[in-house]
Amino acid sequence: MEEQFMKRVLDLARQGEGRVSPNPLVGCVVVKNHAILAEDFHREYGGFHAERNALLSCGEQAAGADLYVNLEPCCHHGKTPPCTEIILEKGIRRVFVGCLDPNPLVAGQGIAQLRQYGVEVQTGILEQECYRLNEIFFHYIQTGRPFTAMKYAMTLDGRIAADSGSSQWITGEAARNHVHMLRRRYTAILAGIGTVLADDPMLDCRIEEGVNPVRILCDSDLRLPLSSHLVKSADRIRTIVACCDPGTVPSTWPQDAESKPRAAELHLQSAELKPRAAELHLQGAEPNPRAAELHLQGAEPNSRAAKEREWKIDQLRQAGVEVWTLPPEPRPNQSYEPTQISNRRQTEQVSDLRQQTANGAGQSRSPLRLSLPALWKRLGESGIDSILVEGGGTIHGSLLREGLVNRVYAYLAPKLIGGECNRAPIQGPGILRMSDACQLLDTEILPLGEDWLVSGVLRKEKSI
Ligand SMILES: NC(=O)c1ccc[n+]([C@@H]2O[C@H](COP(=O)([O-])OP(=O)(O)OC[C@H]3O[C@@H](n4cnc5c(N)ncnc54)[C@H](OP(=O)(O)O)[C@@H]3O)[C@@H](O)[C@H]2O)c1
């Protein structure tokens, strides 16, 4: 009976998805004589909590009733008065709680207060389900970093794109609709510039009453074309482009690398030519040999590079994009990035070149790229509690190695596309032994049309 009411509580709580962040999802049911007297949920950030919403609709009848709630009632004044206060006021006899609230302002004190005033409290009703429902809230409040889910669609032979670089569409309609449900659950959605140059995605939420997540792009050298869907819609959907601060040299610079000032200079010289080349590429032009030549000659590096960069930042800002500059880190061995085109297509030199340009190869790469831990810190500090990463293998690989991934959503399509290219969902150096593999826990398999969704959590955020 208790579990049955708690299941109803969880269903109610889910209705707050996309509206209450960074608060938790909470539902509440008031029961008297084995029947539901009132029920409600936390409807919007800053609004009343679930308990208050439900109890306000009960009137005097609440006296002597039982109250079910998935999260420990709060006992502090925040944007709204404490829930323990109204529970006591209304004369609730027993409270059934799913799980405790780790928020230091609550952390067991809500329950202690209720018991102190004679209310019977039982905890741990469907505890695992209750923790899972609010995994984002628990992670964010305990670490200050966004809860991070990595999502990709993959063929049965482990590819996330065809030889051409296209990944639209690997899965069918049901799976793609499910992705939009996921997007509603996360505050932000993130991709690397490789994905944007290949697919020009919108990264929005296309379901009824869906809320668009904040869009975040990792683009060290500002290669994002002004003509992209992301830029063109930035005036109506919050869009953040994270790039490198070219004036900063990473503290982790390798000892045997070139001297720091020289490396920083090289970065300044090369960084600013790339956006222009990518821009030209999207406009259908060939990659700019003159620009590469100028770059090799080191023509007017500082002033020209700085001017182009300023111009690009200005254009992006005018379009409504927020540009964040972040500390860089040394770029690792690039041979892992998915720029190698299969042998079968080697004769198609023109399209290969276009493909390489789209992925950043064929251009000189700056020796620096943005630091993901620094970006995650800043995102956490700015109130972003959760991120759905929909990148290619490069960004996924970096995130896993940094130990930043908490959950995986892998959509599997019963298709085989073969090929020798390295378009796997996770790029970069792998593991040597199977015993080092990242193990997913609490795995679930959900059939979606002709596809499947396999999801699970990386409890210890293990890296590879
Ligand atoms: N099937 C799917 O679910 C799916 C989803 C998305 C994409 N894809 C496919 O994946 C392919 C693109 O793959 P991709 O690996 O190039 O895309 P990506 O992972 O989205 O983007 C990679 C780029 O992100 C930038 N980046 C910035 N900071 C980074 C960091 N710290 N670590 C790693 N990368 C960082 C790098 O460019 P800078 O250094 O210039 O910043 C890097 O080249 C396309 O073919 C696309 O269609 C498939």
The ligand as a Tripos MOL2 file, in Angstrom:
@<TRIPOS>MOLECULE
LIG
   48    52     1     0     0
SMALL
NO_CHARGES

@<TRIPOS>ATOM
      1 N1         25.2400    9.2600  -33.8580 N.am      1 LIG1
      2 C1         25.2960   10.2020  -32.9640 C.2       1 LIG1
      3 O1         24.6540   10.1260  -31.9360 O.2       1 LIG1
      4 C2         26.1560   11.4050  -33.2150 C.ar      1 LIG1
      5 C3         26.0090   12.5270  -32.3830 C.ar      1 LIG1
      6 C4         26.8380   13.6130  -32.6110 C.ar      1 LIG1
      7 C5         27.7700   13.5730  -33.6440 C.ar      1 LIG1
      8 N2         27.8500   12.4630  -34.4280 N.ar      1 LIG1
      9 C6         28.8400   12.4250  -35.5260 C.3       1 LIG1
     10 O2         30.1340   12.5680  -34.9630 O.3       1 LIG1
     11 C7         30.9680   13.1950  -35.9320 C.3       1 LIG1
     12 C8         31.6840   14.3760  -35.2880 C.3       1 LIG1
     13 O3         32.5710   13.8260  -34.3460 O.3       1 LIG1
     14 P1         33.5810   14.7400  -33.5310 P.3       1 LIG1
     15 O4         34.2750   13.8470  -32.5730 O.co2     1 LIG1
     16 O5         34.3640   15.5780  -34.4600 O.co2     1 LIG1
     17 O6         32.5750   15.7430  -32.7930 O.3       1 LIG1
     18 P2         32.5740   16.3930  -31.3480 P.3       1 LIG1
     19 O7         33.1230   15.4530  -30.3330 O.co2     1 LIG1
     20 O8         31.1760   16.8690  -31.1190 O.co2     1 LIG1
     21 O9         33.5200   17.6500  -31.5000 O.3       1 LIG1
     22 C9         34.9000   17.5100  -31.3910 C.3       1 LIG1
     23 C10        35.5440   18.8510  -31.2630 C.3       1 LIG1
     24 O10        35.2270   19.4680  -30.0110 O.3       1 LIG1
     25 C11        36.2340   20.4210  -29.7380 C.3       1 LIG1
     26 N3         36.7180   20.3950  -28.3770 N.ar      1 LIG1
     27 C12        36.9130   21.5040  -27.6270 C.ar      1 LIG1
     28 N4         37.4300   21.1850  -26.4700 N.ar      1 LIG1
     29 C13        37.5910   19.8660  -26.4460 C.ar      1 LIG1
     30 C14        38.0910   18.9730  -25.4810 C.ar      1 LIG1
     31 N5         38.5580   19.3860  -24.2930 N.pl3     1 LIG1
     32 N6         38.1070   17.6640  -25.7770 N.ar      1 LIG1
     33 C15        37.6390   17.2340  -26.9530 C.ar      1 LIG1
     34 N7         37.1590   18.0320  -27.9190 N.ar      1 LIG1
     35 C16        37.1220   19.3520  -27.6590 C.ar      1 LIG1
     36 C17        37.4360   20.0690  -30.6250 C.3       1 LIG1
     37 O11        37.5520   21.0640  -31.6280 O.3       1 LIG1
     38 P3         38.3590   22.4150  -31.2280 P.3       1 LIG1
     39 O12        39.6470   21.9580  -30.6760 O.co2     1 LIG1
     40 O13        38.4620   23.1620  -32.4970 O.co2     1 LIG1
     41 O14        37.5530   23.1030  -30.2040 O.co2     1 LIG1
     42 C18        37.0470   18.7500  -31.2450 C.3       1 LIG1
     43 O15        37.5720   18.5410  -32.5160 O.3       1 LIG1
     44 C19        30.0730   13.6510  -37.0570 C.3       1 LIG1
     45 O16        30.1980   12.7510  -38.1160 O.3       1 LIG1
     46 C20        28.6860   13.5830  -36.4660 C.3       1 LIG1
     47 O17        27.6980   13.3140  -37.4340 O.3       1 LIG1
     48 C21        27.0780   11.3960  -34.2520 C.ar      1 LIG1
@<TRIPOS>BOND
     1     1     2 1
     2     2     3 2
     3     2     4 1
     4     4     5 ar
     5     4    48 ar
     6     5     6 ar
     7     6     7 ar
     8     7     8 ar
     9     8     9 1
    10     8    48 ar
    11     9    10 1
    12     9    46 1
    13    10    11 1
    14    11    12 1
    15    11    44 1
    16    12    13 1
    17    13    14 1
    18    14    15 2
    19    14    16 1
    20    14    17 1
    21    17    18 1
    22    18    19 2
    23    18    20 1
    24    18    21 1
    25    21    22 1
    26    22    23 1
    27    23    24 1
    28    23    42 1
    29    24    25 1
    30    25    26 1
    31    25    36 1
    32    26    27 ar
    33    26    35 ar
    34    27    28 ar
    35    28    29 ar
    36    29    30 ar
    37    29    35 ar
    38    30    31 1
    39    30    32 ar
    40    32    33 ar
    41    33    34 ar
    42    34    35 ar
    43    36    37 1
    44    36    42 1
    45    37    38 1
    46    38    39 2
    47    38    40 1
    48    38    41 1
    49    42    43 1
    50    44    45 1
    51    44    46 1
    52    46    47 1
@<TRIPOS>SUBSTRUCTURE
     1 LIG1         1 GROUP 0 **** ****
